[in-house]
Amino acid sequence: MLLIMAGAGGRDAACAADADVSAWDGDARSAARVIAGARPADRGAPLRAGIEIRLQAGWHTYWRYPGDAGVPPRFDFAGSRNLKAVEVRYPAPRRLQEADLDTIGYDRGLILPLRVTPQDPAKPVILSVKVDYAVCEKLCVLAEARGELALKDGAASQDAALAAAEARVPRGAALGEAQALAIRQVRREDASPRPRVLVDVAAPPGAAIDLFAEGPTAQWSLPVPVAIDGAPAGLKRFMFELDGAPPGTKYEGALLSLTAVSDGDAIEVPIRLD
């Protein structure tokens, strides 16, 4: 069962212990459950699952890097059985405004897909997870979720929804690739009061484009890129200052991750600050 600690909460009456979803649990602001996907035909492939969060209208939650403010979700799978590894994947986020700050996250319900690798592929995985996250409107509330679900063979009622969330996870790409959505050029520029990075992004004509930048570790807090003028024809230019590295860390040689999002597409491109 799933338990959300976010003020007064409650559980659905239905028990889903033998199903492919856990019961919803939460309060008027948010609720969460664990879902399972259909097992891949390749028995050696990772199992598919997800953490689904629903949000009351007007509330939002955060991406793995929240931007200028906010709390990223944290996951603990220590109570799982027959689990070798699990990867949490994030659908493409949106830029959200909190007062005069740019944050990054989701302002509608979402599924965070999971890739689950069992210790023994011949046995089921009992996936147990503790999730700490935040939901915000005019105020922010910390929530704690605990869920447990057996990942078994057979049909999965949430498989289509899980597949849609998987399709919205940014795909890996390389700098300068010739495709509809692409990061064409990255340039470091000396400026006052601190150096900055310029990023030129291509997208299909008329598509909205946004860009997010992450440091190599969670201790980095890079500014959220802003759109500026000066891009070549057909491109959109973003800029962020080199600020927010942990004390004593050098920017030279740091491996950053740039995520470009457009209508119905998203890519993730690693760049090194040489």
N, C-alpha and C positions, 0 to 999 in steps of 0.2 A: 504494500500500500504506500501511498505517497503522502507525506506530511509537509505542509507549508507553514512556516513560522513567520507570519507577517501580520501581527495584531490578531484580531479575532478571525478564526478560520473555521472551515468545516470540510467534511469528507462526503463524497457521493455515497449513497447507501449501497450501491451495487458493488460487489467484490469481484475483482478482475484477476484473482490469483492464478486461475487456470486459462486465462485468455491471452491475447496478444497486446493488451494495453493494461496499465494499472488504472486504478480509479482516479478521477480528477480530485484534486484537493487544493484548497486555497480560500480566498475571501473575495470580497466584491472588487478588489483591485486586480488580482491576478490569480491564476490557478495553473497547475502543471501536472503532467503525467509522463510516464515512460511508455514508449510504443516500440513494437517490433516489426520488422519488415520480413518479406518472404526470403527464404534462404537461397543464396545464389546456386545456380546449377553446378558450378565448380565447387566441390566440397572443400577445396583448399583455400577458397577465397574468404575474406573477412565476412563475418555476419553483419547484418544491417539492423540498426535500431535507431532510436531518436529520443530526445527530450523535447516534449511539446509544451509550450507556454502560451496561455491565452491571456489577453490584456483587456481591461475595461477601456472603452473609448476615452481618449484623452490621456491615457497613461502610456509610458514607454519603458523599455529596458535597454541594456547596453551591449555593444559589440565586445569582442575580445580586447580591443583598445578603445576606451570610451571617449577619447578626445580631451577637450579642455576641462571636463569635469565628469563625475560619475564613477561607477564601480563595475568593473568587468565581472562576468560570472566566473566562479571557481568550482571545480569538480573533484570529488574524492570517490574513487571506485574501490577502496581498500576492502570493503566487505564482500566483494564479488567472489564467485567460485568458478573454477575452471577458466579463469580469465588470464591470458598472457599479456595482452595489450589492448588499449582502446584509444581511438583518435576522435576528438570532438571536432566537428567541421561546422563552419559558420556560413550561412547564406549571405549574399551581398547585403550590406547594411545601408542605412540612409543617414544623411546629415540632418541633425535635429538641433533646434534652437532652445537654449535654456537661458532666459534673460539675454545678456549680450555675449553668451558663450556658444561655441560650436561643439556639440557632442555628436557621438556616432552610435547608432543603434537601430532599434526597431520600434515602430509605433503601432504595430498591429500584431496579431498572433503569429507565432513562428514555430518551426521545428528545427532543432539543432541535430543534424544527422550524426550518427556514431558509426565508426568502423570498428568492429569488435573481433579480436583474434583470440580463439580459444587455446588453452594449453593442449587439450585433446580434442581434435575435430570430431571424434566419434561420440562425444558426450555433450549434453546441453550445457550452455553457459547460464549461470544464475547471475544476472547483472544487478548489482546493488550500487546505488549512486547517492551521494550527498551533494546537493547543489546550493551554493550561496550566490544570490544575485540581488539586484535592486530594481524596483519599479518606481517611476517618478511621474508626477503631474506638477502641481504647484509645490508639493513636498515630495520627498523621497522616502521610501520604506525598504528596509532590508528584509529579504525573504530567505528562508532556508527550506529546501526540499529534500526529502529522502524517499527514494523509490527502489523497488526490487521487482524484477521480472525475469521469468525463465524464457530464454530464446530457444524456441523449438522449431522443428520442421513443420511444414504445413502452410495453409493459406494465411494471409495477413490482411486484416480488414483495413489497415492504415497504409498499405503498401503504395497506393497511388499518391497519397499526400506526402509520404516519405520520399518517394521518387521525385516529386516536384520540388521539395526542399533541397535534395541532392543536386538537382539541375541548376539551382540558384547559387550553389557554392562557386566562388570564383575559380576559374581554371588557371593552371599554371601557364605562363607565357614568358618569352624572352624579350629583352629590350630591342626595339627596332623591328619587330616582326611585321610583315606585310599582311595584315588582316583588318577586318572592319573596325574592331576596337583594338587599339594598340597604343603603347607608350613608345613614341617615336624617338624622343631625345630627352636626356637628362643632363643638366649643366650646373655645375657649382659656380657661384659668382660671389666675389668679394663685395661687400656692401656694409654700410653703417646702419645700426650699431653692431651688427654681426653678419657673418656670411649667410648666404641663402642658396636654396636649390630651386632651379627652374625646371619644370616638367611639361613637355608638349605631348598632348594626347589626341589621338585621332578616333573618331567615331562615325557611324553612319550619318548622312545629312539629316539635320533636324532632331537628332537624338540628344537628350539631356545627358551631360557628362559630369561626373564628380570624381574626386581623387582623395585617397587617404594614405597616410605614411606612418609606418611603424619602425621602431628601432629593433636591434637584434635581440633584446631581452625586454622583459616586462618592466624593468627599472627605468627604461627610457620613456620620455614623455614629449615627443615631438609635437610642434604646433600642427593643427589641422590645416592642410593646404588651402589657399584661397585662389580664386580665379583672378587673373590680371590680364591686361592688354599686352599686345606685342607678339602674339603667336603668328606663325606663317599661315597662309590661306589654307582653310580646311582643318586646322588644328585648334585646340583650346589650350591655353597656357595656365599652369598653376604654379604657385610659389609657396615655399615654407622656409622659415629661418632655421638655421642650425642652432637649435636651443633645446634643452631638456635632456641632455645626456647625463648619466650618473656622474657624480664628482670624480675627477681624476681620469675620466674616459676621454680618449681622443676620437674625433670624428673621422680622421684620415683612416681609410681602410675599413670602416664600419659597414657591415652588410645590412642594408635597409630593405624593407618590403613595401612596394607601392601597389595599392589596390585601386584599379580604375573601374568605375561602374557606369553603365549606360542603360538605356531602355532594354530590359530583357537580357542583358549580357554583363559579365564581369570577368576581369582577369587579375592575376596577382603576379607581379614582376619583381624579382630580386635585383637590387643594384648595389654596387660597392662604391663607397665614397673615396675614390682614388684622386 
